[in-house]
Amino acid sequence: MISMAYASKYYDPQKAHEYYMKNRELKGYEDRYGGSRGDGTSAASSGSLSKTQTATSTQKHNQSIKIEIQSLRDKLSAMSTEERKRNREKIQDQIQALREKTKGGSTSGFNQKGMEAASYIKDQMEKERNSIISKANKDADKEMLSKVQHLADDIKNTRASGQSVDNSRFMSRVKALLNETKKKKIKSKRQYTSDYKQKYKDEIDKLRSDKTMYSYYDRKNSNRSKLNDSIYVSAEEEKDTKAKSKKSTYKRTKSNTSARNSVSGGFKKIG
């Protein structure tokens, strides 16, 4: 079976397997980024119009796929027993192909390799996201300290000119800068979390193009292997049966020939 290999800077098969085996016992791991469903219903979802439109578009797309799948199932059910037997695999393949087109970051139908990939991608994205948030926070702190320094310089110059300085007003302005920085950090974290949540879903949707990530094909290949083994065994058994039959026929023929020769010899002696 030919399958387009999934390639991404967030995915390394070997590291993904090691990570999955090490962390699979952790509870609630699959709930991050809105869970394996990836339907955008978690608390991290953005309320912006563009993201709402994206979610609506994804829902319509997935609903269309569900309708097509149900149509194929109905088609199969309406067939006669013999027709179902002939067409079942073909229709099941069509249904699986439709499922692979599901959008929204779903890991439904993934085998262990698929789950390893999804878990590892989450981990790598979280690290990248946290690194960006950390840098954004440092930049916000740097900007706040710069403003405080300018404020301190203004007060110093004011005092140098002989004017009085209201310390409470100074502290009030510093407090306002701190609150402003805190709000900026919260907004930045919320935005990056939302962006990476969508980025994760997009990455999983790309992952769904790789057929090696699905249990469906594992089962299909396993069943095909078992069928081939069964056919091989049957062929060998048939071959062995024919050989035994041939050998038995040869023995009977040889025995009959010997018997005829014995009788013929007896007649000659009597004559």
Backbone hydrogen bonds in HBPLUS format (Angstrom, degrees):
<---DONOR---> <-ACCEPTOR-->    atom                        ^
c    i                          cat <-CA-CA->   ^        H-A-AA   ^      H-
h    n   atom  resd res      DA  || num        DHA   H-A  angle D-A-AA Bond
n    s   type  num  typ     dist DA aas  dist angle  dist       angle   num
A0011-TYR N   A0008-SER O   3.16 MM   3  5.34 166.5  2.18 108.4 112.6     1
A0016-ALA N   A0012-ASP O   2.73 MM   4  5.76 154.5  1.79 163.5 172.6     2
A0017-HIS N   A0013-PRO O   3.03 MM   4  6.21 153.0  2.10 144.1 150.0     3
A0018-GLU N   A0014-GLN O   3.10 MM   4  6.40 163.8  2.13 149.7 153.8     4
A0019-TYR N   A0015-LYS O   2.86 MM   4  5.99 159.4  1.91 147.0 153.1     5
A0020-TYR N   A0016-ALA O   2.93 MM   4  6.04 161.7  1.96 146.5 151.7     6
A0021-MET N   A0017-HIS O   3.00 MM   4  6.15 169.2  2.02 153.9 156.4     7
A0022-LYS N   A0018-GLU O   3.16 MM   4  6.23 143.8  2.29 138.8 148.1     8
A0023-ASN N   A0019-TYR O   2.98 MM   4  6.13 144.9  2.11 148.6 157.9     9
A0024-ARG N   A0020-TYR O   2.87 MM   4  5.44 126.2  2.17 155.5 159.6    10
A0026-LEU N   A0023-ASN O   3.07 MM   3  5.69 158.7  2.12 119.4 125.6    11
A0031-ASP N   A0028-GLY O   3.05 MM   3  5.42 159.0  2.09 111.3 118.1    12
A0032-ARG N   A0029-TYR O   3.39 MM   3  6.11 169.8  2.40 118.1 120.7    13
A0035-GLY N   A0032-ARG O   3.17 MM   3  5.39 160.9  2.21 108.0 113.8    14
A0038-GLY N   A0035-GLY O   3.18 MM   3  5.72 133.6  2.40 108.8 118.6    15
A0107-THR N   A0036-SER O   3.24 MM  71  5.55 134.8  2.45 133.1 144.0    16
A0045-SER N   A0042-SER O   3.17 MM   3  5.76 167.9  2.19 117.0 120.2    17
A0052-THR N   A0048-SER O   3.04 MM   4  6.24 149.1  2.14 144.7 154.1    18
A0053-GLN N   A0049-LEU O   2.88 MM   4  6.12 154.7  1.94 150.6 157.3    19
A0054-THR N   A0050-SER O   2.97 MM   4  6.23 148.4  2.07 140.2 149.1    20
A0055-ALA N   A0051-LYS O   2.90 MM   4  6.11 159.0  1.95 145.5 150.5    21
A0056-THR N   A0052-THR O   2.91 MM   4  6.14 158.8  1.96 147.2 153.3    22
A0057-SER N   A0053-GLN O   2.91 MM   4  6.07 155.9  1.97 145.0 151.6    23
A0058-THR N   A0054-THR O   2.91 MM   4  6.14 154.7  1.97 148.0 154.9    24
A0059-GLN N   A0055-ALA O   2.89 MM   4  6.13 157.7  1.94 149.4 155.5    25
A0060-LYS N   A0056-THR O   2.99 MM   4  6.21 156.1  2.05 146.9 153.0    26
A0061-HIS N   A0057-SER O   2.97 MM   4  6.17 157.2  2.03 144.7 151.2    27
A0062-ASN N   A0058-THR O   2.90 MM   4  6.14 165.1  1.92 154.1 157.5    28
A0063-GLN N   A0059-GLN O   2.88 MM   4  5.99 151.6  1.96 143.9 152.2    29
A0064-SER N   A0060-LYS O   2.97 MM   4  6.15 150.4  2.06 144.7 152.2    30
A0065-ILE N   A0061-HIS O   3.13 MM   4  6.47 148.7  2.23 143.0 151.3    31
A0066-LYS N   A0062-ASN O   2.98 MM   4  6.29 155.6  2.05 146.5 152.7    32
A0067-ILE N   A0063-GLN O   3.06 MM   4  6.33 153.2  2.13 145.7 152.2    33
A0068-GLU N   A0064-SER O   3.08 MM   4  6.37 156.2  2.13 145.3 151.4    34
A0069-ILE N   A0065-ILE O   2.91 MM   4  6.16 157.4  1.96 153.3 159.6    35
A0070-GLN N   A0066-LYS O   2.94 MM   4  6.15 161.5  1.97 148.5 153.3    36
A0071-SER N   A0067-ILE O   2.96 MM   4  6.15 149.4  2.05 143.4 152.0    37
A0072-LEU N   A0068-GLU O   3.08 MM   4  6.39 151.1  2.17 144.5 151.1    38
A0073-ARG N   A0069-ILE O   2.98 MM   4  6.30 154.0  2.05 148.6 156.2    39
A0074-ASP N   A0070-GLN O   2.89 MM   4  6.12 157.4  1.94 148.6 154.6    40
A0075-LYS N   A0071-SER O   2.97 MM   4  6.14 150.8  2.06 140.2 148.6    41
A0076-LEU N   A0072-LEU O   2.98 MM   4  6.24 154.6  2.04 146.0 151.9    42
A0077-SER N   A0073-ARG O   2.93 MM   4  6.17 157.3  1.98 148.3 154.8    43
A0078-ALA N   A0074-ASP O   3.00 MM   4  6.16 142.3  2.15 144.0 153.1    44
A0079-MET N   A0076-LEU O   3.21 MM   3  5.43 156.0  2.27 104.4 111.6    45
A0084-ARG N   A0080-SER O   2.83 MM   4  6.05 163.7  1.85 160.8 165.1    46
A0085-LYS N   A0081-THR O   3.06 MM   4  6.23 155.3  2.12 142.7 149.5    47
A0086-ARG N   A0082-GLU O   3.09 MM   4  6.36 148.9  2.19 142.7 150.4    48
A0087-ASN N   A0083-GLU O   2.87 MM   4  6.02 149.8  1.96 151.1 159.9    49
A0088-ARG N   A0084-ARG O   2.77 MM   4  5.25 135.4  1.97 150.3 152.9    50
A0091-ILE N   A0087-ASN O   3.01 MM   4  6.19 166.8  2.03 163.6 166.8    51
A0092-GLN N   A0088-ARG O   2.87 MM   4  6.04 159.2  1.91 155.9 162.5    52
A0093-ASP N   A0089-GLU O   2.94 MM   4  6.11 149.9  2.03 145.7 153.4    53
A0094-GLN N   A0090-LYS O   3.09 MM   4  6.40 147.6  2.20 139.8 148.6    54
A0095-ILE N   A0091-ILE O   2.90 MM   4  6.20 153.6  1.97 149.6 156.6    55
A0096-GLN N   A0092-GLN O   2.96 MM   4  6.18 159.0  2.01 146.2 151.6    56
A0097-ALA N   A0093-ASP O   2.94 MM   4  6.14 155.7  2.00 144.9 151.6    57
A0098-LEU N   A0094-GLN O   3.11 MM   4  6.37 146.6  2.22 141.4 149.6    58
A0099-ARG N   A0095-ILE O   3.01 MM   4  6.33 155.9  2.07 148.5 155.2    59
A0100-GLU N   A0096-GLN O   3.03 MM   4  6.31 145.9  2.15 148.3 157.0    60
A0101-LYS N   A0098-LEU O   2.96 MM   3  5.32 149.3  2.05 107.7 117.3    61
A0102-THR N   A0099-ARG O   3.10 MM   3  5.43 166.2  2.12 112.3 115.8    62
A0110-PHE N   A0107-THR O   3.13 MM   3  5.67 157.3  2.18 140.1 139.4    63
A0215-SER N   A0109-GLY O   3.06 MM 106  6.07 164.1  2.08 159.7 163.5    64
A0111-ASN N   A0213-MET O   2.84 MM 102  5.73 155.9  1.89 131.1 136.7    65
A0115-MET N   A0111-ASN O   2.96 MM   4  6.30 157.1  2.02 154.6 161.2    66
A0116-GLU N   A0112-GLN O   2.77 MM   4  5.97 154.2  1.84 151.6 159.3    67
A0117-ALA N   A0113-LYS O   2.97 MM   4  6.19 157.8  2.02 145.4 151.1    68
A0118-ALA N   A0114-GLY O   2.94 MM   4  6.20 164.0  1.96 149.5 153.5    69
A0119-SER N   A0115-MET O   2.93 MM   4  6.02 165.8  1.95 148.4 152.4    70
A0120-TYR N   A0116-GLU O   2.97 MM   4  6.07 160.6  2.01 148.3 154.0    71
A0121-ILE N   A0117-ALA O   2.90 MM   4  6.05 158.6  1.95 150.2 156.5    72
A0122-LYS N   A0118-ALA O   3.03 MM   4  6.26 155.1  2.09 145.5 151.9    73
A0123-ASP N   A0119-SER O   3.07 MM   4  6.36 161.4  2.11 146.5 151.1    74
A0124-GLN N   A0120-TYR O   2.91 MM   4  6.19 165.8  1.93 156.7 159.7    75
A0125-MET N   A0121-ILE O   2.91 MM   4  6.01 156.3  1.97 148.1 154.9    76
A0126-GLU N   A0122-LYS O   2.85 MM   4  6.04 154.1  1.92 151.0 158.4    77
A0127-LYS N   A0123-ASP O   3.06 MM   4  6.32 157.2  2.12 148.2 153.8    78
A0128-GLU N   A0124-GLN O   3.05 MM   4  6.29 159.0  2.10 142.9 148.6    79
A0129-ARG N   A0125-MET O   2.75 MM   4  5.91 163.5  1.77 151.0 156.3    80
A0130-ASN N   A0126-GLU O   2.80 MM   4  5.91 167.2  1.82 150.6 154.4    81
A0131-SER N   A0127-LYS O   3.00 MM   4  6.09 148.7  2.10 140.7 149.2    82
A0132-ILE N   A0128-GLU O   3.06 MM   4  6.32 153.9  2.13 146.6 153.0    83
A0133-ILE N   A0129-ARG O   2.88 MM   4  6.17 159.3  1.92 154.1 160.4    84
A0134-SER N   A0130-ASN O   2.88 MM   4  5.98 156.1  1.93 142.2 149.0    85
A0135-LYS N   A0131-SER O   3.06 MM   4  6.30 155.1  2.13 142.2 148.3    86
A0136-ALA N   A0132-ILE O   2.90 MM   4  6.15 156.7  1.96 147.2 154.1    87
A0137-ASN N   A0133-ILE O   2.87 MM   4  6.12 152.3  1.95 149.6 156.9    88
A0138-LYS N   A0134-SER O   3.02 MM   4  6.28 153.9  2.09 145.2 152.1    89
A0139-ASP N   A0135-LYS O   2.90 MM   4  6.16 155.8  1.96 149.2 156.0    90
A0140-ALA N   A0136-ALA O   2.95 MM   4  6.17 149.4  2.04 141.8 150.3    91
A0141-ASP N   A0137-ASN O   2.89 MM   4  6.16 156.6  1.94 147.6 153.8    92
A0142-LYS N   A0138-LYS O   2.86 MM   4  6.03 156.4  1.91 146.4 153.4    93
A0143-GLU N   A0139-ASP O   2.93 MM   4  6.13 154.8  1.99 143.7 150.1    94
A0144-MET N   A0140-ALA O   2.93 MM   4  6.14 155.2  1.99 145.3 152.3    95
A0145-LEU N   A0141-ASP O   2.83 MM   4  6.06 163.8  1.86 153.4 157.5    96
A0146-SER N   A0142-LYS O   3.00 MM   4  6.15 147.9  2.10 140.4 149.4    97
A0147-LYS N   A0143-GLU O   3.08 MM   4  6.37 152.8  2.16 143.9 150.5    98
A0148-VAL N   A0144-MET O   2.92 MM   4  6.24 154.9  1.98 149.8 157.2    99
A0149-GLN N   A0145-LEU O   2.86 MM   4  6.03 152.1  1.93 142.9 150.6   100
A0150-HIS N   A0146-SER O   2.98 MM   4  6.28 154.5  2.05 144.9 151.4   101
A0151-LEU N   A0147-LYS O   2.91 MM   4  6.14 151.7  1.99 142.7 151.1   102
A0152-ALA N   A0148-VAL O   2.79 MM   4  6.08 153.8  1.86 148.0 155.3   103
A0153-ASP N   A0149-GLN O   2.86 MM   4  6.12 154.3  1.93 147.4 154.6   104
A0154-ASP N   A0150-HIS O   2.94 MM   4  6.18 153.0  2.01 144.8 151.9   105
A0155-ILE N   A0151-LEU O   3.04 MM   4  6.33 156.5  2.10 146.5 152.6   106
A0156-LYS N   A0152-ALA O   2.87 MM   4  6.11 155.2  1.93 146.6 154.0   107
A0157-ASN N   A0153-ASP O   2.92 MM   4  6.13 158.1  1.97 148.8 154.2   108
A0158-THR N   A0154-ASP O   2.86 MM   4  6.07 148.2  1.96 142.2 151.9   109
A0159-ARG N   A0155-ILE O   2.91 MM   4  6.18 160.3  1.94 152.1 156.0   110
A0160-ALA N   A0156-LYS O   2.94 MM   4  6.14 150.7  2.02 141.7 150.7   111
A0161-SER N   A0157-ASN O   3.04 MM   4  6.25 134.8  2.25 138.3 148.9   112
A0161-SER N   A0158-THR O   3.21 MM   3  5.25 132.3  2.45  94.0 106.4   113
A0163-GLN N   A0158-THR O   3.16 MM   5  5.62 147.5  2.27 163.3 153.6   114
A0162-GLY N   A0159-ARG O   2.96 MM   3  5.12 158.0  2.01 106.1 112.7   115
A0169-ARG N   A0166-ASP O   3.08 MM   3  5.35 124.6  2.40 102.5 116.2   116
A0170-PHE N   A0166-ASP O   3.10 MM   4  6.49 151.0  2.19 147.9 156.7   117
A0171-MET N   A0167-ASN O   2.93 MM   4  6.25 163.6  1.96 154.7 157.7   118
A0172-SER N   A0168-SER O   2.91 MM   4  6.04 147.6  2.01 138.1 147.6   119
A0173-ARG N   A0169-ARG O   3.00 MM   4  6.24 151.5  2.09 144.2 150.9   120
A0174-VAL N   A0170-PHE O   3.00 MM   4  6.32 150.9  2.09 147.5 156.0   121
A0175-LYS N   A0171-MET O   2.88 MM   4  6.08 160.1  1.92 148.1 153.5   122
A0176-ALA N   A0172-SER O   2.99 MM   4  6.20 149.9  2.08 140.6 148.8   123
A0177-LEU N   A0173-ARG O   3.06 MM   4  6.32 149.6  2.15 140.6 148.1   124
A0178-LEU N   A0174-VAL O   2.99 MM   4  6.34 152.1  2.07 149.0 156.7   125
A0179-ASN N   A0175-LYS O   2.97 MM   4  6.26 160.3  2.01 151.7 156.2   126
A0180-GLU N   A0176-ALA O   2.93 MM   4  6.08 153.5  2.00 143.7 151.6   127
A0181-THR N   A0177-LEU O   2.96 MM   4  6.18 153.1  2.04 144.4 151.2   128
A0182-LYS N   A0178-LEU O   2.93 MM   4  6.18 154.5  1.99 146.8 154.1   129
A0183-LYS N   A0179-ASN O   2.99 MM   4  6.21 163.1  2.02 150.6 154.0   130
A0184-LYS N   A0180-GLU O   3.04 MM   4  6.22 150.6  2.12 140.1 148.6   131
A0185-LYS N   A0181-THR O   2.96 MM   4  6.23 151.6  2.05 147.4 154.3   132
A0186-ILE N   A0182-LYS O   3.01 MM   4  6.31 160.0  2.05 150.5 155.7   133
A0187-LYS N   A0183-LYS O   2.94 MM   4  6.11 164.6  1.97 150.1 154.3   134
A0188-SER N   A0184-LYS O   2.89 MM   4  6.01 155.8  1.95 143.2 150.5   135
A0189-LYS N   A0185-LYS O   2.87 MM   4  6.06 161.9  1.90 151.5 155.8   136
A0190-ARG N   A0186-ILE O   2.98 MM   4  6.14 162.3  2.01 148.3 153.4   137
A0191-GLN N   A0187-LYS O   2.95 MM   4  6.11 156.8  2.00 146.1 152.6   138
A0192-TYR N   A0188-SER O   2.96 MM   4  6.16 168.7  1.97 153.7 156.4   139
A0193-THR N   A0189-LYS O   2.90 MM   4  5.96 156.4  1.96 147.5 154.5   140
A0194-SER N   A0190-ARG O   3.02 MM   4  6.14 156.6  2.07 142.6 148.8   141
A0195-ASP N   A0191-GLN O   2.84 MM   4  6.07 160.7  1.87 150.6 156.5   142
A0196-TYR N   A0192-TYR O   2.89 MM   4  5.99 161.0  1.93 146.6 151.3   143
A0197-LYS N   A0193-THR O   2.95 MM   4  6.03 139.5  2.12 137.0 148.2   144
A0198-GLN N   A0194-SER O   3.14 MM   4  6.43 161.0  2.18 150.1 153.3   145
A0199-LYS N   A0195-ASP O   2.88 MM   4  6.09 149.3  1.97 139.5 149.6   146
A0200-TYR N   A0196-TYR O   2.81 MM   4  5.88 148.7  1.91 139.0 146.1   147
A0201-LYS N   A0197-LYS O   3.12 MM   4  6.43 159.5  2.17 145.0 149.9   148
A0202-ASP N   A0198-GLN O   2.96 MM   4  6.23 160.1  2.00 150.9 156.0   149
A0203-GLU N   A0199-LYS O   2.99 MM   4  6.19 149.0  2.09 140.5 149.1   150
A0204-ILE N   A0200-TYR O   2.91 MM   4  6.23 155.5  1.97 154.6 160.9   151
A0205-ASP N   A0201-LYS O   2.92 MM   4  6.15 152.1  2.00 147.7 155.8   152
A0206-LYS N   A0202-ASP O   3.12 MM   4  6.42 143.4  2.26 139.4 148.2   153
A0207-LEU N   A0203-GLU O   2.98 MM   4  6.28 148.6  2.08 139.6 149.1   154
A0208-ARG N   A0204-ILE O   2.99 MM   4  6.28 135.4  2.20 143.7 154.7   155
A0209-SER N   A0206-LYS O   3.05 MM   3  5.65 164.7  2.08 116.3 120.7   156
A0210-ASP N   A0207-LEU O   3.07 MM   3  5.77 169.2  2.09 121.5 124.8   157
A0213-MET N   A0210-ASP O   3.17 MM   3  5.91 164.2  2.19 121.3 124.7   158
A0214-TYR N   A0211-LYS O   3.32 MM   3  5.80 167.4  2.34 118.7 118.7   159
A0218-ASP N   A0215-SER O   3.07 MM   3  4.94 116.8  2.48  92.6 109.0   160
A0219-ARG N   A0215-SER O   2.89 MM   4  6.18 162.9  1.92 161.8 164.2   161
A0220-LYS N   A0216-TYR O   2.98 MM   4  6.20 154.9  2.05 142.0 149.8   162
A0221-ASN N   A0217-TYR O   2.89 MM   4  5.93 165.1  1.91 144.3 148.1   163
A0222-SER N   A0218-ASP O   2.94 MM   4  6.07 152.1  2.01 142.8 151.3   164
A0223-ASN N   A0219-ARG O   2.84 MM   4  6.04 161.7  1.87 151.4 155.8   165
A0224-ARG N   A0220-LYS O   2.92 MM   4  6.09 153.9  1.99 145.1 152.9   166
A0225-SER N   A0221-ASN O   2.89 MM   4  6.05 150.6  1.98 141.0 149.1   167
A0226-LYS N   A0222-SER O   2.94 MM   4  6.21 155.7  2.00 147.2 153.8   168
A0227-LEU N   A0223-ASN O   2.88 MM   4  6.09 152.3  1.96 143.2 151.1   169
A0228-ASN N   A0224-ARG O   2.91 MM   4  6.14 158.7  1.95 147.0 152.4   170
A0229-ASP N   A0225-SER O   2.89 MM   4  6.13 154.8  1.95 145.2 152.6   171
A0230-SER N   A0226-LYS O   2.84 MM   4  6.06 153.6  1.91 143.9 151.5   172
A0231-ILE N   A0227-LEU O   2.82 MM   4  6.09 156.6  1.88 150.2 156.6   173
A0232-TYR N   A0228-ASN O   2.85 MM   4  6.04 155.5  1.91 145.1 152.2   174
A0233-VAL N   A0229-ASP O   2.83 MM   4  6.07 161.4  1.87 150.3 155.3   175
A0234-SER N   A0230-SER O   2.88 MM   4  6.05 160.8  1.92 147.8 153.4   176
A0235-ALA N   A0231-ILE O   2.87 MM   4  6.04 154.5  1.94 144.3 151.6   177
A0236-GLU N   A0232-TYR O   2.89 MM   4  6.15 156.0  1.95 147.9 154.6   178
A0237-GLU N   A0233-VAL O   2.80 MM   4  6.02 156.0  1.86 149.2 156.5   179
A0238-GLU N   A0234-SER O   2.79 MM   4  5.99 155.9  1.85 146.3 153.3   180
A0239-LYS N   A0235-ALA O   2.83 MM   4  6.01 153.9  1.90 143.5 151.3   181
A0240-ASP N   A0236-GLU O   2.80 MM   4  6.00 155.2  1.86 145.5 152.5   182
A0241-THR N   A0237-GLU O   2.79 MM   4  6.00 153.0  1.86 145.0 153.0   183
A0242-LYS N   A0238-GLU O   2.90 MM   4  6.11 158.8  1.94 147.8 153.0   184
A0243-ALA N   A0239-LYS O   2.96 MM   4  6.17 152.6  2.03 142.4 150.4   185
A0244-LYS N   A0240-ASP O   2.90 MM   4  6.14 156.7  1.95 147.1 153.2   186
A0245-SER N   A0241-THR O   2.82 MM   4  6.00 155.8  1.88 146.6 154.1   187
A0246-LYS N   A0242-LYS O   2.80 MM   4  5.94 156.8  1.85 146.1 152.6   188
A0247-LYS N   A0243-ALA O   2.87 MM   4  6.06 154.8  1.94 143.1 150.4   189
A0248-SER N   A0244-LYS O   2.80 MM   4  5.99 154.4  1.87 146.0 153.4   190
A0249-THR N   A0245-SER O   2.83 MM   4  6.04 156.3  1.89 146.5 153.2   191
A0250-TYR N   A0246-LYS O   2.89 MM   4  6.09 154.2  1.95 143.3 150.7   192
A0251-LYS N   A0247-LYS O   2.96 MM   4  6.24 154.2  2.03 144.3 150.9   193
A0252-ARG N   A0248-SER O   2.94 MM   4  6.22 159.1  1.99 149.0 154.5   194
A0253-THR N   A0249-THR O   2.85 MM   4  6.04 160.0  1.89 149.9 155.8   195
A0254-LYS N   A0250-TYR O   2.86 MM   4  6.02 160.2  1.90 148.3 154.1   196
A0255-SER N   A0251-LYS O   2.84 MM   4  6.00 153.6  1.91 145.5 153.1   197
A0256-ASN N   A0252-ARG O   2.85 MM   4  6.05 158.8  1.89 148.7 154.3   198
A0257-THR N   A0253-THR O   2.90 MM   4  6.07 153.6  1.97 145.9 153.4   199
A0258-SER N   A0254-LYS O   2.98 MM   4  6.18 155.9  2.04 143.3 149.6   200
A0259-ALA N   A0255-SER O   2.96 MM   4  6.20 150.1  2.06 143.0 151.5   201
A0260-ARG N   A0256-ASN O   2.94 MM   4  6.17 157.8  1.99 147.1 152.6   202
A0261-ASN N   A0257-THR O   2.94 MM   4  6.17 157.7  1.99 148.1 154.4   203
A0262-SER N   A0258-SER O   3.00 MM   4  6.17 148.2  2.11 140.6 149.1   204
A0263-VAL N   A0259-ALA O   3.01 MM   4  6.28 159.6  2.05 150.4 155.2   205
A0264-SER N   A0260-ARG O   2.87 MM   4  6.03 163.3  1.90 150.1 155.3   206
A0265-GLY N   A0261-ASN O   2.94 MM   4  6.07 151.8  2.02 141.3 148.4   207
A0266-GLY N   A0262-SER O   3.12 MM   4  6.34 146.4  2.24 139.8 148.4   208
A0266-GLY N   A0263-VAL O   3.12 MM   3  5.10 120.1  2.49  94.0 108.8   209
A0267-PHE N   A0263-VAL O   3.06 MM   4  6.40 153.7  2.13 151.4 157.8   210
A0268-LYS N   A0264-SER O   3.15 MM   4  6.42 152.1  2.23 144.0 151.0   211
A0269-LYS N   A0265-GLY O   3.19 MM   4  6.45 153.2  2.26 143.6 149.6   212
A0270-ILE N   A0266-GLY O   3.06 MM   4  6.32 156.2  2.12 148.1 154.5   213
A0271-GLY N   A0267-PHE O   3.03 MM   4  6.24 155.6  2.09 148.2 154.3   214
